[in-house]
Amino acid sequence: MSFVGVEILKRNEGEIDLEVLKGKECIGGYDLSQTEDFTSACLEFPLLPILSRRTV
């Protein structure tokens, strides 16, 4: 089960060059599983200037 539908996931066809992220502000988070759920981790970067150069 997912909170994000497959159609929305399919829209993510772009890639971001990791070199662009070096030295940028980043917020990290994690969720450690304890039973049958999944362990997850994420890094979030403020990318508005980068995204404004892409065609959506």
Number of C-alpha atoms within 10 A of each C-alpha: 4 5 5 8 9 9 8 8 9 8 9 9 7 9 6 10 8 7 8 10 14 9 7 11 10 11 10 9 9 10 11 10 10 8 7 6 9 10 11 10 10 10 9 10 12 12 13 8 8 11 11 9 8 8 6 9
